[in-house]
Amino acid sequence: MYKAAVITVSDRVAEGLRTDESGPCAAKLLTEAGYEVVYKDIIPDEQAHIEQTLIHCADELCISLILTTGGTGFASRDVTPEATAAVCDRQAPGIAEAMRAYSLSVTPRAMLSRAGAGLRGKSLIINLPGSPQAAAENLGAVLPALGHGLEILRGIAGDCAAARVVSVHISRRKGEQKTPISQGMLLENHGLEGDAHAGPGLRQVSLLAGESIDKLRHILPDLKPGAFAENIITEGLTLHALPLGTKLEIGGALAEITQIGKDCHDQGCAIRRAVGDCVMPREGVFVRILRSGEVKSGDEIRVID
């Protein structure tokens, strides 16, 4: 699940003279598509203020998808595209072109939209019109393709930081909670040396993002590494969003993603029985080892194109 922000840019809404309709409309579409809307704001049509808010969402909050509504027309105060261009490292013109192309099938006035889209670090910023109907039409036209774009954008370097190994774990027998080790050896076509689950096959090593584990810490604050029978805990990489077949360089080893998620045990694991949920069946990732190499806490994880 990617995090999203919705920023309504409007003098009149910011002054309380008009009700914000486009922002809630965009947020509803995002939520229905599986995004987690973690930030909402209403700000005036001031370029400096818009730039500051976009930078805050991208750099400090590390939000994947940032939407603005409003300020994309010909009025002198419509400066949202200029603010967006000013903070972006790279442009994504195809998104704005696709939105305008779709809107032109509804009204010829769509050609008057100056909405833009671009990338700042690992965040995608998209301008939507201020009209709630137009915002919904524009977002609906591009939303199905955005997930793939975010996979590419954020899968390489993770969420605002280099992806890394947090800890490595093994168990000598199946069915046991895994325990941390200082370093291990990932063996080609076998898995993590000394682990009971290693061996030929497609599920040689299990990985779980620390960000996934954090979702349950408010219920079980004392969760220990290896509690989900994961071999490696990672940080800075949305593992379950990566496609099957993705190759990962983990420390000195090379691995390939072969499975995402798994079937839980008949009665569920101890954590599922305790809190009614478990992240491993949804967000755990399994790999096979293509090249042997050592792995330890702090090692970088890189997605190989």
C-alpha positions as CSV (number, residue, x, y, z in Angstrom):
1,M,0.0,0.0,0.0
2,Y,1.5,3.3,-1.1
3,K,1.1,6.5,0.9
4,A,-0.6,9.4,-0.7
5,A,-1.2,13.1,-0.1
6,V,-4.0,15.4,-1.4
7,I,-3.4,19.1,-1.4
8,T,-6.2,21.5,-2.3
9,V,-4.9,24.8,-3.7
10,S,-7.5,27.5,-3.6
11,D,-7.7,31.0,-2.2
12,R,-11.4,30.8,-1.7
13,V,-11.4,27.4,0.0
14,A,-8.4,28.4,2.2
15,E,-10.3,31.5,3.3
16,G,-13.4,29.5,4.1
17,L,-15.5,31.1,1.3
18,R,-16.1,27.8,-0.5
19,T,-16.3,24.1,0.5
20,D,-13.6,21.9,-0.6
21,E,-15.1,19.2,-2.9
22,S,-12.2,18.2,-5.2
23,G,-9.8,17.2,-2.4
24,P,-12.2,14.7,-0.7
25,C,-13.2,13.4,-4.1
26,A,-9.6,12.6,-5.0
27,A,-8.9,11.1,-1.6
28,K,-11.9,8.8,-1.9
29,L,-10.7,7.5,-5.3
30,L,-7.3,6.9,-3.9
31,T,-8.6,5.0,-0.9
32,E,-10.8,2.9,-3.1
33,A,-7.7,2.1,-5.2
34,G,-5.8,0.9,-2.2
35,Y,-3.7,4.0,-1.3
36,E,-3.3,5.2,2.2
37,V,-4.1,8.9,2.3
38,V,-1.9,10.1,5.1
39,Y,-1.8,13.8,4.5
40,K,-4.5,16.4,3.5
41,D,-4.2,20.1,3.4
42,I,-5.9,23.2,2.0
43,I,-3.6,26.1,1.0
44,P,-3.9,29.4,-0.9
45,D,-2.7,30.0,-4.5
46,E,0.8,31.2,-3.3
47,Q,3.6,29.6,-5.3
48,A,6.1,29.7,-2.3
49,H,3.5,28.0,-0.1
50,I,2.7,25.4,-2.7
51,E,6.4,24.6,-3.2
52,Q,7.0,24.4,0.6
53,T,4.1,21.9,1.0
54,L,5.2,19.7,-1.9
55,I,8.7,19.6,-0.5
56,H,7.4,18.7,3.0
57,C,5.4,15.8,1.6
58,A,8.1,14.4,-0.6
59,D,11.3,15.0,1.5
60,E,10.1,14.9,5.1
61,L,7.0,12.6,5.0
62,C,8.4,10.4,2.1
63,I,4.9,10.2,0.5
64,S,4.8,8.2,-2.7
65,L,2.0,9.9,-4.5
66,I,1.2,13.6,-4.1
67,L,-1.9,15.1,-5.7
68,T,-2.8,18.7,-5.9
69,T,-6.2,20.0,-7.0
70,G,-6.8,23.5,-8.3
71,G,-4.7,26.3,-9.7
72,T,-4.1,24.8,-13.2
73,G,-6.0,27.3,-15.4
74,F,-5.3,30.7,-17.0
75,A,-6.0,33.0,-14.1
76,S,-3.1,35.1,-12.8
77,R,-3.3,33.3,-9.4
78,D,-3.1,29.8,-11.1
79,V,0.5,28.9,-10.3
80,T,0.3,25.2,-9.2
81,P,2.0,23.9,-12.4
82,E,4.8,26.5,-11.9
83,A,5.3,25.4,-8.2
84,T,5.3,21.8,-9.2
85,A,7.9,22.3,-12.0
86,A,10.1,24.3,-9.6
87,V,10.4,21.4,-7.0
88,C,10.6,18.4,-9.4
89,D,13.8,16.8,-10.5
90,R,12.3,15.3,-13.6
91,Q,9.0,15.8,-15.5
92,A,6.5,13.1,-16.3
93,P,4.6,14.7,-19.2
94,G,2.8,11.6,-20.3
95,I,0.6,11.6,-17.2
96,A,-0.6,15.2,-17.9
97,E,-1.0,14.4,-21.6
98,A,-3.1,11.3,-20.8
99,M,-5.4,13.3,-18.5
100,R,-5.9,16.1,-21.1
101,A,-6.5,13.5,-23.8
102,Y,-9.3,11.8,-21.8
103,S,-10.8,15.2,-20.8
104,L,-11.0,16.3,-24.4
105,S,-13.4,13.5,-25.0
106,V,-15.7,15.2,-22.5
107,T,-15.2,18.9,-23.2
108,P,-13.0,20.9,-25.6
109,R,-12.2,23.2,-22.7
110,A,-9.8,20.5,-21.5
111,M,-7.1,22.0,-23.8
112,L,-7.0,25.0,-21.4
113,S,-5.7,22.9,-18.5
114,R,-2.0,23.6,-17.7
115,A,-1.7,20.7,-15.2
116,G,1.6,19.0,-15.0
117,A,3.3,16.0,-13.4
118,G,6.8,15.3,-12.2
119,L,9.1,13.4,-9.9
120,R,10.9,14.7,-6.8
121,G,13.2,12.0,-5.4
122,K,11.0,9.0,-4.9
123,S,7.7,10.9,-5.0
124,L,5.3,11.4,-7.9
125,I,3.5,14.8,-8.0
126,I,0.4,15.2,-10.2
127,N,-1.8,18.3,-10.7
128,L,-5.5,17.9,-10.9
129,P,-8.1,20.5,-11.9
130,G,-10.1,22.3,-9.1
131,S,-13.5,21.1,-10.3
132,P,-14.5,17.9,-8.5
133,Q,-15.9,16.3,-11.6
134,A,-12.8,17.2,-13.7
135,A,-10.5,16.0,-10.8
136,A,-12.3,12.7,-10.7
137,E,-12.2,12.3,-14.5
138,N,-8.5,13.2,-14.7
139,L,-7.4,11.0,-11.8
140,G,-9.6,8.1,-13.0
141,A,-7.9,8.2,-16.4
142,V,-4.4,7.6,-15.0
143,L,-4.9,5.9,-11.7
144,P,-4.7,2.3,-13.0
145,A,-1.2,2.9,-14.4
146,L,0.3,4.8,-11.4
147,G,1.0,1.7,-9.3
148,H,3.4,0.4,-11.9
149,G,5.1,3.7,-12.1
150,L,5.5,3.9,-8.4
151,E,7.0,0.3,-8.3
152,I,9.7,1.5,-10.7
153,L,10.2,4.8,-9.0
154,R,10.4,3.5,-5.4
155,G,11.5,0.0,-5.9
156,I,15.1,1.0,-6.8
157,A,16.1,2.9,-3.8
158,G,13.2,2.4,-1.4
159,D,11.4,5.0,0.7
160,C,13.8,8.0,0.7
161,A,16.8,5.9,1.7
162,A,19.0,3.1,0.4
163,A,17.4,-0.3,1.1
164,R,19.4,-2.4,3.5
165,V,19.4,-5.6,5.6
166,V,18.2,-5.0,9.1
167,S,18.9,-8.5,10.5
168,V,19.4,-12.1,9.5
169,H,17.8,-15.1,11.2
170,I,17.8,-18.9,11.0
171,S,16.1,-21.8,12.7
172,R,17.6,-25.3,13.0
173,R,14.2,-27.0,12.8
174,K,11.0,-26.1,10.9
175,G,8.2,-24.8,13.0
176,E,10.5,-22.8,15.3
177,Q,10.8,-19.1,15.6
178,K,14.0,-18.0,13.9
179,T,16.8,-16.4,15.9
180,P,19.2,-13.7,14.8
181,I,22.8,-14.4,13.6
182,S,25.6,-11.9,13.1
183,Q,26.1,-12.9,9.5
184,G,25.2,-15.7,7.2
185,M,26.0,-17.3,3.9
186,L,23.4,-17.3,1.1
187,L,24.3,-20.4,-1.0
188,E,23.4,-20.7,-4.7
189,N,20.3,-22.8,-5.3
190,H,20.0,-23.6,-1.6
191,G,19.3,-20.7,0.7
192,L,20.7,-19.5,4.0
193,E,23.3,-21.8,5.3
194,G,22.2,-23.6,8.5
195,D,18.5,-22.8,8.1
196,A,15.9,-25.6,8.2
197,H,14.0,-24.1,5.3
198,A,16.9,-24.0,2.9
199,G,17.1,-26.4,0.0
200,P,16.4,-26.7,-3.7
201,G,13.1,-25.1,-4.8
202,L,11.6,-21.7,-5.2
203,R,11.2,-20.7,-1.5
204,Q,14.8,-20.8,-0.4
205,V,14.9,-17.6,1.6
206,S,12.1,-15.5,3.1
207,L,12.2,-11.7,3.3
208,L,10.0,-9.3,5.2
209,A,10.1,-5.5,5.3
210,G,10.6,-3.9,8.7
211,E,7.9,-1.5,7.6
212,S,5.4,-4.4,7.4
213,I,6.3,-5.6,10.9
214,D,5.8,-2.0,12.2
215,K,2.1,-2.3,11.3
216,L,1.6,-4.6,14.2
217,R,3.9,-3.0,16.8
218,H,1.1,-0.9,18.3
219,I,-0.5,-4.2,19.3
220,L,2.6,-6.3,20.0
221,P,5.4,-3.8,20.9
222,D,7.7,-6.6,21.9
223,L,7.8,-8.4,18.5
224,K,11.2,-10.0,18.1
225,P,13.2,-10.4,14.9
226,G,12.4,-13.8,13.3
227,A,8.9,-13.9,14.9
228,F,7.3,-14.4,11.4
229,A,9.8,-17.1,10.5
230,E,11.5,-14.6,8.1
231,N,15.2,-15.1,7.2
232,I,15.9,-11.5,6.5
233,I,14.3,-8.3,7.6
234,T,14.7,-5.4,5.2
235,E,14.4,-1.6,5.4
236,G,13.6,1.0,2.7
237,L,12.1,-1.3,0.1
238,T,8.5,-2.1,-0.5
239,L,9.1,-5.8,-1.1
240,H,5.6,-7.0,-1.9
241,A,5.2,-4.3,-4.6
242,L,8.0,-5.7,-6.6
243,P,7.1,-8.0,-9.6
244,L,7.9,-11.7,-9.6
245,G,11.2,-12.3,-11.3
246,T,12.8,-9.1,-9.8
247,K,16.5,-9.7,-9.1
248,L,17.9,-8.4,-5.8
249,E,21.5,-8.0,-4.9
250,I,21.6,-8.7,-1.2
251,G,25.1,-8.1,0.3
252,G,27.3,-10.2,-1.9
253,A,24.6,-12.5,-3.1
254,L,22.1,-12.3,-6.0
255,A,18.5,-13.5,-5.5
256,E,15.3,-13.6,-7.6
257,I,11.8,-13.1,-6.2
258,T,9.8,-16.3,-6.8
259,Q,6.8,-15.8,-4.6
260,I,4.9,-13.0,-2.8
261,G,2.9,-13.9,0.2
262,K,2.0,-17.5,1.3
263,D,-0.8,-19.5,2.7
264,C,-1.0,-19.4,6.5
265,H,-1.1,-22.5,8.7
266,D,-4.5,-24.1,9.3
267,Q,-5.0,-22.3,12.6
268,G,-2.8,-19.4,11.7
269,C,0.5,-18.6,13.4
270,A,0.8,-17.6,17.0
271,I,0.8,-13.9,16.1
272,R,-2.4,-14.3,14.0
273,R,-4.1,-16.1,16.9
274,A,-3.0,-13.4,19.3
275,V,-3.9,-10.3,17.4
276,G,-6.1,-11.5,14.5
277,D,-3.6,-10.5,11.8
278,C,-0.3,-11.5,10.3
279,V,1.7,-9.6,7.6
280,M,3.8,-12.5,6.3
281,P,1.0,-14.1,4.2
282,R,0.4,-10.8,2.5
283,E,3.7,-9.0,2.4
284,G,6.4,-11.7,2.9
285,V,8.6,-12.4,-0.1
286,F,10.4,-15.6,-1.1
287,V,13.5,-15.7,-3.3
288,R,15.9,-18.3,-4.7
289,I,19.6,-17.6,-4.7
290,L,21.3,-17.2,-8.0
291,R,24.8,-16.3,-6.7
292,S,26.3,-17.2,-3.4
293,G,27.5,-14.4,-1.0
294,E,27.6,-13.3,2.6
295,V,24.8,-11.3,4.2
296,K,24.8,-9.3,7.4
297,S,23.0,-6.5,9.1
298,G,23.6,-3.2,7.3
299,D,24.3,-4.7,3.9
300,E,22.8,-2.8,1.0
301,I,20.0,-4.3,-1.1
302,R,19.8,-3.2,-4.7
303,V,17.2,-3.9,-7.4
304,I,19.0,-5.1,-10.5
305,D,17.4,-3.9,-13.8
